[in-house]
Every structure is written in C-alpha cells, then in structure tokens.
C-alpha cells in the first residue's frame, strides 16, 4: 500500500482523545514528581540518615527501566490490596515515582549551584535552616532549574507511551488500536509522531518563555 496523506488527515483527529490522556497523565505526573523530587533532593543533601533513604530511592529508580517500574506498581499494588487497580492511577503512580527520582537530582544540583554566601547571609539575619531553604535557597534554585525541568517534562511525555503495556488508553495505545483496525500502520504511526512532535515543541516554547520571563540567565 502506498502512503496516503489523506489517511494522515483522517487519523490525527481520531488520535486526539489519546493525546489528551497523554497530556493529562504527564502533567499530573510531573507535578507530583516535582513535589517528590524537591523532598528527596533536600533529603539527599541533609546530614541525617535520611540522605541514605533518598540515595537508595534515586539509585533504584534511575537504575531500573521504567517499564519494569510500571509492571511492579501495577501488579504489586494489585497483589497488596487483593483487588483491581485501574491502569490509569497505576500509570500515574509509576510515572510520578520515576519523575521524582530524576527531579530530585535536578533539585539537588540546583540547590548546590546557589552560592554558600546566600545561606550564610540568611542565617546571620536570624533565619532558621528550614526557613533559609524554603524562602532563600529554593526560590533561586527553581529559577535556575527551569530548563532541565522542561527537559524532564518532554522526556516523561515521550516515556508515557510505555503505560500502554498496562492498557492505559493514551496516544500510543490509540495508535496501536487504530493501526490494527485499519491496517494503515505507517500512516497511523506517522500521525502519532506528528502529535508527539507538536506536544514536545509546544512544551519547549513554553519553557523558553518562562526562562525569558524569569530571566534565568541573570
């Protein structure tokens, strides 16, 4: 069968519901990942035994494939609750945990990039260690880590295609189902690639705008 542009125009609208699920899944996971990553990033820099827990979490997640983590969450939680966990919340949990480990390293690097004089000045003014971290260090660190956080968002958007293995009806699963039904495999996957490209380019542009608004380079 020859390539048909008309088929691409037909398939793109059919895949949009899956794209919406992909964006929703990725957005929630990145938000949860930022929260987790901030907590574990701070723990990683602490002088308490908590830093070993943070290191173990980060090393385990970064050292194992995301697909394995998805299966562990989906089947592991189902085994623990002796019930049926829906694929979507299982995917959210797996992606959030995965994102949290990578964001933790981004946050740690961001915190370490802040000059030590900032902390010393805050402490000399009477701020506690926790107040110094949350009111002085973290705001400056987050301003600097916007670009890598944007890269994490894009990476997770593409990696979210893996949750199709547990039957989450996101973009990749929509494409797979549509291709199997129509037998126009190249056109369907080309349409999915176009949608992924549009999403990633859009995120990149948003990150650039944020950098300019916050004047990250200054």
C-alpha positions as CSV (number, residue, x, y, z in Angstrom):
1,X,0.0,0.0,0.0
2,X,1.3,3.5,-0.9
3,X,1.5,6.3,1.6
4,X,-1.6,8.5,1.7
5,X,-1.7,12.0,3.1
6,X,-5.5,11.8,3.2
7,X,-5.2,9.0,5.7
8,X,-3.0,11.1,8.0
9,X,-5.6,13.9,7.9
10,X,-8.2,11.3,8.9
11,X,-6.2,9.6,11.6
12,X,-4.9,12.7,13.5
13,X,-8.4,13.7,14.8
14,X,-9.0,10.0,15.8
15,X,-5.9,10.0,17.9
16,X,-6.6,13.3,19.7
17,X,-8.5,11.7,22.6
18,X,-5.4,9.6,23.3
19,X,-3.2,12.8,23.1
20,X,-5.4,14.4,25.7
21,X,-4.9,11.5,28.1
22,X,-1.2,11.6,27.5
23,X,-1.0,15.3,28.3
24,X,-3.2,14.8,31.4
25,X,-1.1,11.8,32.6
26,X,2.2,13.6,32.0
27,X,1.2,16.9,33.6
28,X,-0.1,15.3,36.8
29,X,3.0,13.0,37.0
30,X,5.5,15.9,36.5
31,X,3.7,17.9,39.2
32,X,3.8,15.0,41.6
33,X,7.4,14.4,40.5
34,X,8.4,17.9,41.3
35,X,6.9,17.6,44.8
36,X,8.6,14.2,45.4
37,X,11.9,15.4,43.8
38,X,12.0,18.5,46.0
39,X,11.6,16.5,49.1
40,X,14.1,13.8,48.2
41,X,16.5,16.4,46.7
42,X,16.6,18.2,50.1
43,X,16.9,14.9,51.9
44,X,19.8,13.9,49.7
45,X,21.7,17.0,50.9
46,X,20.8,16.6,54.5
47,X,23.3,15.4,57.1
48,X,20.8,13.0,58.6
49,X,20.3,9.2,57.9
50,X,17.5,10.4,55.5
51,X,20.1,11.0,52.9
52,X,20.7,7.3,52.6
53,X,17.0,6.7,52.0
54,X,16.9,9.4,49.4
55,X,20.1,7.9,47.7
56,X,18.5,4.4,47.7
57,X,15.3,5.7,46.1
58,X,17.1,7.7,43.4
59,X,19.6,5.0,42.6
60,X,16.9,2.3,42.3
61,X,14.6,4.3,40.1
62,X,17.4,5.6,37.9
63,X,19.0,2.2,37.7
64,X,15.9,0.2,36.6
65,X,13.8,0.5,33.4
66,X,10.6,2.5,33.5
67,X,8.6,-0.4,32.0
68,X,9.7,-2.7,34.9
69,X,8.6,0.0,37.4
70,X,5.2,0.2,35.7
71,X,4.7,-3.5,36.0
72,X,5.9,-3.5,39.6
73,X,3.5,-0.8,40.6
74,X,0.5,-2.2,38.7
75,X,0.9,-5.9,39.7
76,X,2.5,-5.1,43.1
77,X,-0.3,-2.9,44.3
78,X,-3.0,-5.3,42.9
79,X,-1.3,-8.1,44.9
80,X,-1.2,-6.0,48.1
81,X,-4.8,-4.8,48.0
82,X,-6.1,-8.1,46.6
83,X,-8.2,-6.2,44.2
84,X,-8.0,-4.5,40.8
85,X,-6.2,-1.2,40.5
86,X,-7.3,0.7,37.4
87,X,-4.5,1.2,34.8
88,X,-4.6,5.0,34.9
89,X,-3.9,5.5,38.6
90,X,-1.2,2.8,38.4
91,X,0.4,4.7,35.5
92,X,0.2,7.9,37.4
93,X,1.9,6.4,40.4
94,X,4.7,4.8,38.3
95,X,5.4,7.9,36.3
96,X,5.3,10.1,39.3
97,X,7.8,7.9,41.2
98,X,10.0,7.8,38.2
99,X,9.9,11.5,37.6
100,X,10.6,12.2,41.3
101,X,13.9,10.5,41.2
102,X,15.2,12.5,38.2
103,X,13.8,15.8,39.6
104,X,15.5,15.0,42.9
105,X,18.9,15.1,41.2
106,X,17.9,18.3,39.3
107,X,16.8,20.0,42.5
108,X,20.0,18.8,44.3
109,X,22.1,20.3,41.6
110,X,20.1,23.5,41.6
111,X,20.5,23.9,45.4
112,X,24.2,23.2,45.2
113,X,24.5,25.9,42.5
114,X,23.5,28.6,44.9
115,X,26.4,30.4,46.4
116,X,27.1,29.5,50.1
117,X,27.1,33.1,51.0
118,X,23.3,33.2,50.4
119,X,22.8,30.7,53.2
120,X,25.3,32.3,55.5
121,X,23.7,35.7,55.0
122,X,20.2,34.4,55.7
123,X,21.4,32.6,58.9
124,X,23.2,35.7,60.0
125,X,19.9,37.6,59.8
126,X,18.3,35.1,62.2
127,X,16.5,32.8,59.8
128,X,16.4,29.1,60.7
129,X,17.9,26.4,58.4
130,X,14.4,25.4,57.2
131,X,13.3,29.0,56.6
132,X,16.6,29.7,54.7
133,X,16.0,26.7,52.5
134,X,12.4,27.5,51.6
135,X,12.5,31.3,51.5
136,X,16.0,31.9,50.2
137,X,17.6,28.9,48.5
138,X,14.7,27.1,46.8
139,X,13.3,30.1,45.0
140,X,16.6,30.8,43.5
141,X,17.3,27.2,42.7
142,X,13.9,26.7,41.0
143,X,14.6,29.7,38.8
144,X,17.8,28.0,37.6
145,X,16.4,24.6,37.1
146,X,13.5,25.5,34.8
147,X,15.4,24.3,31.6
148,X,16.2,20.8,33.0
149,X,12.6,20.6,34.4
150,X,11.3,21.3,30.9
151,X,13.5,18.6,29.5
152,X,12.2,16.2,32.2
153,X,8.6,17.1,31.1
154,X,9.4,16.3,27.5
155,X,11.2,13.1,28.4
156,X,8.3,11.9,30.5
157,X,5.8,12.9,27.8
158,X,7.5,10.5,25.4
159,X,8.1,7.8,28.0
160,X,4.4,7.9,29.0
161,X,3.9,5.8,25.8
162,X,5.1,2.8,27.9
163,X,2.0,2.8,30.0
164,X,0.2,1.4,27.0
165,X,1.5,-2.0,28.2
166,X,-1.0,-2.0,31.1
167,X,-3.8,-0.9,28.8
168,X,-3.9,2.9,29.5
169,X,-5.8,4.5,26.6
170,X,-3.2,7.1,25.8
171,X,-1.8,8.2,22.5
172,X,0.3,5.2,21.7
173,X,-2.5,2.7,22.6
174,X,-4.9,4.7,20.5
175,X,-2.4,4.5,17.6
176,X,-1.9,0.7,18.1
177,X,-5.6,0.0,18.2
178,X,-6.3,2.2,15.1
179,X,-3.5,0.7,13.1
180,X,-4.7,-2.8,13.9
181,X,-8.2,-1.9,12.8
182,X,-7.4,-0.1,9.6
183,X,-4.1,-1.8,8.6
184,X,-2.7,1.6,7.7
185,X,0.2,1.1,10.0
186,X,2.7,3.7,8.7
187,X,0.0,6.4,8.3
188,X,-1.3,5.9,11.8
189,X,2.1,5.9,13.5
190,X,3.2,8.9,11.4
191,X,0.1,10.7,12.7
192,X,1.0,9.8,16.2
193,X,4.6,11.0,15.7
194,X,3.3,14.4,14.4
195,X,1.1,14.8,17.5
196,X,4.0,13.9,19.8
197,X,6.2,16.4,17.9
198,X,3.6,19.2,18.3
199,X,3.3,18.5,22.0
200,X,7.1,18.4,22.7
201,X,7.7,21.6,20.6
202,X,4.9,23.4,22.4
203,X,6.5,22.5,25.8
204,X,9.9,23.6,24.6
205,X,8.4,27.0,23.6
206,X,6.7,27.4,26.9
207,X,9.9,26.7,28.8
208,X,11.7,29.3,26.7
209,X,9.0,31.8,27.5
210,X,9.4,31.0,31.2
211,X,13.1,31.5,31.0
212,X,12.7,34.9,29.4
213,X,10.0,36.0,31.9
214,X,12.1,34.9,34.9
215,X,15.4,36.0,33.3
216,X,17.0,32.7,34.1
217,X,20.4,33.7,32.7
218,X,20.8,36.6,35.1
